[in-house]
Amino acid sequence: METRFNLFDNEIATRFAKRFANTGLVIDQSPLAKSTRELVSLRASQINGCGWCVDLHTKEAAAAGETAVRLNLVAAWRESTVFTEAERAALALAEEGTRLADAHAGVSDETWAEVRKHYDDDEIAGLVCLVALINAANRLAVIVHQRGGSYEPGMFAAAFD
């Protein structure tokens, strides 16, 4: 599968990407833990089949100190013992918020109650916005077949300042 269109080589796409990245800064500056942000982004990206985003979030999480064991178990988080109850609530929200077309009710009341139990309002705002943003990022990359493998941690930091 070849990349269909280089979003990083087009003026309109680059201008959009800068604004998109700035939206992400709001979430990065929220009190939601970086490890939770990366795990949620990784899980949504796995569900959406976005190789570029799986590559990016795996590498960013590892660079931030996340263990290989936890990264390898994200896809099977329900069947693992390495995630906290709060992380499990965030991963459930990520899955349900990503699979909206698969569930007419969207995010379940049970999942929402678990999220409310573990996160304050500012963290919830960050979490909800993150699920929306990563799903949008996945769609951009999947549509153009942006392939994973070449991402280096922090490579866009200077580009989007």
Secondary structure, 3 states (H helix, E strand, C coil): CCCCCCHHHCHHHHHHHHHHHHHHHHHHCCCCCHHHHHHHHHHHHHHHCCHHHHHHHHHHHHHCCCCHHHHHHHHHHHHCCCCCHHHHHHHHHHHHHHCHHHCCCCCCHHHHHHHHHHCCHHHHHHHHHHHHHHHHHHHHHHHCCCCCCCCCCCCCCCCCC
